[in-house]
Amino acid sequence: MSSELIHRNQTRDQSENQIEDSPSSPRLENSHPKTRNMLNRAPFLFIGIAIATLFFHYLPSRSTLPQNLNLDDSSLIETDLALPTRRVLLEERQERRQRVPLSVGLKSKKNKRVLVTGGAGFVGSHLVDRLIERGDNVIVIDNYFTGRKENVIHHIGNPNFELIRHDVVEPILLEVDQIYHLACPASPVHYKFNPTNVVGTLNMLGLAKRVGARFLLTSTSEVYGDPLQHPQAETYWGNVNPIGVRSCYDEGKRVAETLAMDYHRGAGIEVRIARIFNTYGPRMCLDDGRVVSNFVAQALRKDPLTVYGDGKQTRSFQYVSDLVEGLMRLMEGEHVGPFNLGNPGEFTMLELAQVVQETIDPNAKIEFRPNTEDDPHKRKPDISKAKELLGWQPSVSLRQGLPLMVSDFRLRLFGDSKINGDKGASAE
Ligand SMILES: NC(=O)c1ccc[n+]([C@@H]2O[C@H](COP(=O)([O-])OP(=O)(O)OC[C@H]3O[C@@H](n4cnc5c(N)ncnc54)[C@H](O)[C@@H]3O)[C@@H](O)[C@H]2O)c1
């Protein structure tokens, strides 16, 4: 050991002597030993500076971080997964931004760019009206399976409005800030033919992830199935038959909610979930098997009102403008949900038939038919959560809303031959 040390010292002395003796370093020869030491270390110093410069150059600066990610938020620090997960998310989002460049100035615009899937349908078209009225740029994608161009035709030509024929079971790339995902046939007559819920929702969540958009899912009270709890609060997990004729819709929406929450937790997507209860109003599909549109169309055509079962099963009916208000509050608010959006006023089918008789034709007959499989016995939303956190509650009663729907149906059935019930033509 000691001989090794002696050997090293000797080697160093020799090399120092070599430098001192070297003819190519005349200045070193005369300089102070401290200065000589510093000059010897200078190359290492330069290399260090170069590495530090490179490091700080490539470190993400605060201005390139996603706008909706608050780094000062103490909750990020508190969570176990906060730092590594956020870091990965930051990198993913930066990568995304590089892959999908947003239009210049888009994020700084006051008005949002909003995608409404299923925007040519009943609820979607009313939502589009409100968004356009607010000054947003609205893109509608719809495959017209149950929707109609006529529902949004009044916006065509407006530079803030775009209509794209597209099936959400196929991916699509659009630059948007918010996605209202409504595309899905909502009536029993139609949904049995179309597995839109799962694949369509997956694609739209993928889009939300890619462009960093906020995503709102229009789920349904059907997630409660034939409920064993009444009224239904969001905490109730439901009683759904997984293999029945309605399951593709009920279970499909349940899967859609699961996917939304997984994207929220796993990929940091901002999601909002609305559980919509029976909604009615102008532009509903004629003859689509939904009870309000059925009764209204039957009464106007002087057909008997068909009541399934004994007519004592209950439902709650919300006017479409109330729903649209709830959806927009949910999207703009800070709460993920799920939120029940429905009118807590509860009617039996027979009571509803009576209101339709009063509104349209007091002489309309009622015809009883055998009930359909898995028809829920009771349905009534508990909307305390929406009242408290969204400051929302419906304001239009059935007796106020029904006449508005009747005049629209009357026009479509008897008034204007172009729109008159020709589903094949209007689906174009
Ligand atoms: N209206 C209600 O009472 C009610 C209740 C609960 C939930 N919801 C939900 O609200 C949403 C809208 O319902 P609605 O009553 O307006 O129904 P709707 O049938 O009038 O509208 C659905 C729209 O989606 C379109 N669509 C269907 N499949 C599509 C696909 N694969 N790709 C692109 N577009 C497609 C249809 O053409 C239609 O325009 C649905 O998701 C529905 O499940 C509605």
The ligand as a Tripos MOL2 file, in Angstrom:
@<TRIPOS>MOLECULE
LIG
   44    48     1     0     0
SMALL
NO_CHARGES

@<TRIPOS>ATOM
      1 N1        -83.4450   11.6140  -24.6620 N.am      1 LIG1
      2 C1        -83.4090   10.9190  -23.5460 C.2       1 LIG1
      3 O1        -84.4280   10.7550  -22.8750 O.2       1 LIG1
      4 C2        -82.1090   10.3400  -23.0530 C.ar      1 LIG1
      5 C3        -82.0980    9.6880  -21.8310 C.ar      1 LIG1
      6 C4        -80.8990    9.1590  -21.3870 C.ar      1 LIG1
      7 C5        -79.7470    9.2880  -22.1070 C.ar      1 LIG1
      8 N2        -79.7770    9.9320  -23.2940 N.ar      1 LIG1
      9 C6        -78.5370   10.0010  -24.0520 C.3       1 LIG1
     10 O2        -78.4010   11.2670  -24.6610 O.3       1 LIG1
     11 C7        -77.7970   11.1340  -25.9430 C.3       1 LIG1
     12 C8        -78.6480   11.7980  -27.0040 C.3       1 LIG1
     13 O3        -79.9200   11.1880  -27.0130 O.3       1 LIG1
     14 P1        -81.0870   11.6880  -27.9520 P.3       1 LIG1
     15 O4        -82.3320   11.5170  -27.2010 O.co2     1 LIG1
     16 O5        -80.7720   13.0110  -28.5230 O.co2     1 LIG1
     17 O6        -81.0430   10.5760  -29.0700 O.3       1 LIG1
     18 P2        -81.0380   10.7160  -30.6500 P.3       1 LIG1
     19 O7        -81.1800    9.3360  -31.1800 O.co2     1 LIG1
     20 O8        -82.0220   11.7260  -31.0930 O.co2     1 LIG1
     21 O9        -79.5970   11.2920  -30.9240 O.3       1 LIG1
     22 C9        -78.4720   10.4940  -31.0660 C.3       1 LIG1
     23 C10       -77.6830   11.0330  -32.2370 C.3       1 LIG1
     24 O10       -76.5030   10.2700  -32.3820 O.3       1 LIG1
     25 C11       -76.3460    9.9190  -33.7560 C.3       1 LIG1
     26 N3        -75.6000    8.6670  -33.7930 N.ar      1 LIG1
     27 C12       -76.0060    7.4370  -33.3880 C.ar      1 LIG1
     28 N4        -75.0390    6.5500  -33.5810 N.ar      1 LIG1
     29 C13       -73.9920    7.2220  -34.1170 C.ar      1 LIG1
     30 C14       -72.6890    6.8510  -34.5380 C.ar      1 LIG1
     31 N5        -72.2700    5.6100  -34.4390 N.pl3     1 LIG1
     32 N6        -71.8820    7.8030  -35.0440 N.ar      1 LIG1
     33 C15       -72.2950    9.0870  -35.1580 C.ar      1 LIG1
     34 N7        -73.5190    9.4980  -34.7650 N.ar      1 LIG1
     35 C16       -74.3470    8.5680  -34.2550 C.ar      1 LIG1
     36 C17       -77.7490    9.7830  -34.2810 C.3       1 LIG1
     37 O11       -77.8310    9.8750  -35.6800 O.3       1 LIG1
     38 C18       -78.4360   10.9360  -33.5620 C.3       1 LIG1
     39 O12       -78.2990   12.1230  -34.2800 O.3       1 LIG1
     40 C19       -77.5990    9.6460  -26.1620 C.3       1 LIG1
     41 O13       -76.2910    9.2900  -25.8570 O.3       1 LIG1
     42 C20       -78.5480    9.0150  -25.1840 C.3       1 LIG1
     43 O14       -78.1040    7.7510  -24.7710 O.3       1 LIG1
     44 C21       -80.9480   10.4750  -23.7790 C.ar      1 LIG1
@<TRIPOS>BOND
     1     1     2 1
     2     2     3 2
     3     2     4 1
     4     4     5 ar
     5     4    44 ar
     6     5     6 ar
     7     6     7 ar
     8     7     8 ar
     9     8     9 1
    10     8    44 ar
    11     9    10 1
    12     9    42 1
    13    10    11 1
    14    11    12 1
    15    11    40 1
    16    12    13 1
    17    13    14 1
    18    14    15 2
    19    14    16 1
    20    14    17 1
    21    17    18 1
    22    18    19 2
    23    18    20 1
    24    18    21 1
    25    21    22 1
    26    22    23 1
    27    23    24 1
    28    23    38 1
    29    24    25 1
    30    25    26 1
    31    25    36 1
    32    26    27 ar
    33    26    35 ar
    34    27    28 ar
    35    28    29 ar
    36    29    30 ar
    37    29    35 ar
    38    30    31 1
    39    30    32 ar
    40    32    33 ar
    41    33    34 ar
    42    34    35 ar
    43    36    37 1
    44    36    38 1
    45    38    39 1
    46    40    41 1
    47    40    42 1
    48    42    43 1
@<TRIPOS>SUBSTRUCTURE
     1 LIG1         1 GROUP 0 **** ****
